[in-house]
Amino acid sequence: MTVEHTAVHHDDEDAHLASLGYTSDYKRDMSLWGNFSLGFTYLSPVVGVYSLFAFALATGGPPMIWAVVLAAVGQLLVALVFGEVVSQFPVSGGIYPWARRLWGRRWAWMAGWVYMIALVVTIASVSYGAGPFVAMVLGIEPSTNVTILCALALIALVTVLNFGGTELLAKVAFFGFAAELAGALVVGGWLLLTERHHGLGVLFDTQAVASSGSYLPAFLAAALIGVYLYYGFEACGDVAEEVKNPRVQIPKSMRMTIYIGCFASFFITLALVLAVPDVAAVVSGKDADPVTTVLQDAFGPVGFRLVLAVVLISFFSCALSLQAAASRLIYAYARDHMMPASHLLSRFSARRAVPPYALLLAAAVPAVIIIGSKVSADALTKIVSFAALGIYLGFMMVVLAALRARLKGWVPSGKFTLGAWGMPVTVAAFTYQVLAAVNMAWPRTPDVPWYDNWIVVLSALLVIGVGLAYMTIAKPYLRKDTPHGDAVRQPDHV
C-alpha cells in the first residue's frame, strides 16, 4: 500500500471515529500481525498450560485435554460477537465503549470497572508467577523476597517498553509471539519424538478419578485449564485507535488469536500428557510438578534452563500485552470522565503516543498487590482468585448487551458481520460464558472454611459491590454525555 493510500485509509478511519463522537491522538502504527500478536501474547498458551497442567492432569486425568478444545470453541463464539461490535465501534478501551454503545452508560461503567480490576489483578498474577522462572533462569534459589523483586522488575521493564509507543509495542509483541510459538513447537515436537510414554488411547483414560461413579465432576474441575486459557483476543480491540483498517483487521486478529492459540495449547498439552512417565503418580499426588519432571528428563540441566527462558519470554510478553490493554481501558474511562483523577489519567503524550498516567496506574496497582503478598500470601491468593472470573464477567456483560441490542432491533453495520448467524451465535456465546463462569465459581473445597470455599464468588461480589456503591454515590456516568445506548440508531457505516 502506498503512502497516499495509507493516508487516505487513515483519514477514512478517523472520519468514522469522529462519527462515533471521538477524536483520537493515537498513531495508527499497528498492523494485522502486530494486533494479532498482542492478543496471542495476552492469551499466552505457554503461560496458561504450564501454570495449570499439573492441576488439570491430577484432577481429571488425560481426558482433561478435551477441555482445551471445548473452551476454544466457546471463546471463538465470543470472539465472533466481539468482532461484529468492534467492526462497528472501533474505539479504544474495548469492553467499556462497546457496552456503552450497545446498552448504556451505567451498564458500561460497571462492565469497565469489573474488567479493569480483573486486568490489573491479572498483571500482578502473571508477574508474580514469572518470579520463580526468573530466579531459576538466573540460578537463584526461589523465595518470597526473590519472587517479589523479580515480579517488580518485570513490571518496571514492561512499563518502560509500553512507554515506547504503539510501534515498539507491536514489535515486542510479535517477537513474543514468534518466540512462544517456536518454543512450543520445538519443545512439544521433541517431547513427542523422544519422550512419548503413552499412545493416544491414554487421552480417553480417566485414571479412576471419577467421583461417585461419574467422571463429569472431575472433568469440569479439570476443565478450568481451558476456561483460563482463552481470553486475550479482546486486547486486539482495546487498541482499536492504533490499528490500521481496524474494522476489518481487528475481527480477523481476534479469530486468528483463537485459531493459533488453540493449536499451540492443544499441541503443548498433548506433548506433555504423552510424555508424563507415570500419570497415576500425578493423579495420586506423588508427582506434584509433572511439567518440571518431564522437561528436566527430556532436556537435561542446560536444555531445561533454555526452555525456562522461553517460558519467561512468554510471561514477559503476556504482562506487556496485559498492561497495554489495561492502560487503554483506563484512558478510555478517563477520557469520558468516568473515574477519579480523570483529568490526569486522560492526559496523552503526543511525543510517545501513549497515555502516560494510565500506564503508570496500570503498573502501580499490580506492584502494590505484589508487595502486599509479603504481608499476606493468602491475601494475594484471594485477590487473584477474582481475576479470571472478572474477565469472563466483563465478556458476559458485552455479549448480553449485544443480545439485548439485537432483540431491540440492532443490525450490526460494520465491515464484519455474521448475517443470519448473528443471533444464534450470540445466544450460544452467552450460554458458554454463563456455564464457564459457574464452573469457575463452583465451590470444590468443602474441607476448608466456607469463605475460602466460596472465595471466587465472594471476591466477585466484593468488586461488584464496591463498584455499585461508588456508581450510586458519585454517579460518574453522568459526568460526560458522550454517545451511549445508540447501537440500534447507528447509521450504516459500511
C-alpha positions, 0 to 999 in steps of 0.5 A: 500500500502506498503512502497516499493510500495509507493516508487516505485509509487513515483519514477514512478511519478517523472520519468514522471515529469522529462519527462515533463522537471521538477524536483520537491522538493515537498513531495508527502504527499497528498492523494485522500481525502486530494486533494479532500478536498482542492478543496471542501474547495476552492469551499466552498458551505457554503461560496458561498450560504450564501454570495449570497442567499439573492441576488439570492432569491430577484432577481429571486425568488425560481426558482433561485435554478435551477441555482445551478444545471445548473452551476454544470453541466457546471463546471463538463464539465470543470472539465472533460477537466481539468482532461484529461490535468492534467492526462497528465501534472501533474505539479504544478501551474495548469492553467499556465503549462497546457496552456503552454503545450497545446498552448504556452508560451505567451498564458500561461503567460497571462492565469497565470497572469489573474488567479493569480490576480483573486486568490489573489483578491479572498483571500482578498474577502473571508477574508474580508467577514469572518470579520463580522462572526468573530466579531459576533462569538466573540460578537463584534459589526461589523465595518470597523476597526473590519472587517479589523483586523479580515480579517488580522488575518485570513490571518496571521493564514492561512499563518502560517498553509500553512507554515506547509507543504503539510501534515498539509495542507491536514489535515486542509483541510479535517477537513474543509471539514468534518466540512462544510459538517456536518454543512450543513447537520445538519443545512439544515436537521433541517431547513427542519424538523422544519422550512419548510414554503413552499412545493416544488411547491414554487421552480417553483414560480417566485414571479412576478419578471419577467421583461417585461413579461419574467422571463429569465432576472431575472433568469440569474441575479439570476443565478450568485449564481451558476456561483460563486459557482463552481470553486475550483476543479482546486486547486486539480491540482495546487498541482499536485507535492504533490499528490500521483498517481496524474494522476489518483487521481487528475481527480477523486478529481476534479469530486468528488469536483463537485459531493459533492459540488453540493449536499451540495449547492443544499441541503443548498439552498433548506433548506433555500428557504423552510424555508424563512417565507415570500419570497415576503418580500425578493423579495420586499426588506423588508427582506434584510438578509433572511439567518440571519432571518431564522437561528436566528428563527430556532436556537435561540441566542446560536444555531445561534452563533454555526452555525456562527462558522461553517460558519467561519470554512468554510471561514477559510478553503476556504482562506487556500485552496485559498492561497495554490493554489495561492502560487503554481501558483506563484512558478510555474511562478517563477520557469520558470522565468516568473515574477519579483523577480523570483529568490526569489519567486522560492526559496523552503524550503526543511525543510517545503516543501513549497515555502516560498516567494510565500506564503508570496506574496500570503498573502501580496497582499490580506492584502494590498487590505484589508487595502486599503478598509479603504481608499476606500470601493468602491475601494475594491468593484471594485477590487473584482468585477474582481475576479470571472470573472478572474477565469472563464477567466483563465478556458476559456483560458485552455479549448480553448487551449485544443480545439485548441490542439485537432483540431491540432491533440492532443490525450490526453495520460494520465491515464484519458481520455474521448475517443470519448467524448473528443471533444464534451465535450470540445466544450460544456465546452467552450460554458458554460464558454463563456455564464457564463462569459457574464452573469457575465459581463452583465451590470444590473445597468443602474441607476448608472454611466456607469463605475460602470455599466460596472465595471466587464468588465472594471476591466477585461480589466484593468488586461488584459491590464496591463498584455499585456503591461508588456508581450510586454515590458519585454517579460518574456516568453522568459526568460526560454525555458522550454517545451511549445506548445508540447501537440500534440508531447507528447509521450504516457505516459500511 
